[in-house]
Amino acid sequence: MSEVNVSRRWFLNVSLALAASAGLVPVTAHGEPQDPAADRIGGLYGALLQTMQQAKQLGVKGRYDRLAPVLAETYDIPTMSRAAVGQSWGTLDPTQQAGIIDAFTRMMIANYANQFDGFSGERFEIVQTVDRAPADKLVKTRLVQASGKTVALDYLMRNSGGKWKAVDVYLDGTISELASRRAEFGAILKSGGPNALIDSLRRQGDKLLAGA
């Protein structure tokens, strides 16, 4: 895997790819006890590791198929889609809403599948879980690179139907994946409407699945 180069737009999946590339099951730092929200993130990384170990044999499409159910269990993508669209979500018809969720889901999974192409010596640690009002949890983690440099990755978790799922991720504790998506979605919606957003997400997914 290539050297770390995290951008605001792609930091979530690139950072996850680097963390998975450690070749290790995620560990808990300083003996911090885990809870269901933290276990959800640990489970994601365990599945990513298994996929990474077979990355070359699976290819992009195989990695997509392997990761799709795991990511669907880890992230509340419908909630993330609604939040990224913002106030105009309620003005969309059900077909458009479903189209955005489906296209966003496919693009997200395709990005994971595209990124996971090798190991480079990092390790991933779960640091602690903090309660967030009104009933959320923040799972604080860090990516430790081979050079010793650390990158903080904090997951905002929400109980959805009895399951803890991620609804946002923060790089270095401040840069929100959801906020970057909101800016991206808003610009496309303003210029072309919901169908343009769906088309854009589909094209991004196609490009990633083609290995670009």
Secondary structure, DSSP 8 states (H G I E B T S, - for coil): -------TTTHHHHHHHHHHTTSS--EEGGG----HHHHHHHHHHHHHHHHHHTHHHHHHHHHHHHHHHHHHHHB-HHHHHHHHHGGGGGGS-HHHHHHHHHHHHHHHHHHHHHH-----S-EEEEEEEEEETTTEEEEEEEEE-TTS-EEEEEEEEEEETTEEEEEEEEETTTEEHHHHHHHHHHHHHHHH-HHHHHHHHHHHHHHHHTT-
